[in-house]
């Protein structure tokens, strides 16, 4: 199963967008899937369903942090390099999808308003929109990590 397939399987089984993206990299990050799912839970729905930064984006950024982030014994260049990779990801995601903001990506609809949430559900936007954002986030993250780590993708 590819990471994209794993992410979609999780998303279609009631895990949020952030959980689905982050957990699809669990094995690569030497973390348990359960740990990834727990860590990413608050970031779904644009951070706690506030529809701020898309959860697929925050899940991807957590992956980049795990691969490239600055730890206790690392120099400050690691932080700068991670910010560069973050900005590359954000640029690519924006170019492909028009925004990194959950509400914008859901055509301005407010998932916390019962009537607008009903519209999101009626229009099946979690499947027609969010599935694409999850897949895009995984693919873009793979591209950045594989390019920068000079490894081959076996998924």
Secondary structure, DSSP 4 states (H G I P E B T S, - for coil): --HHHHHHHHHHTT--HHHHHHHTTTTTTT--HHHHHHHHGGGTTTTTTS-SB-HHHHHHHHHHHHHH---TT--HHHHHHHHHHHHHHHHHHHHHHS-SBHHHHTTT--TTSHHHHHHHHHTTHIIIIIHHHHHHHHHHHHHHHHHHHT-----
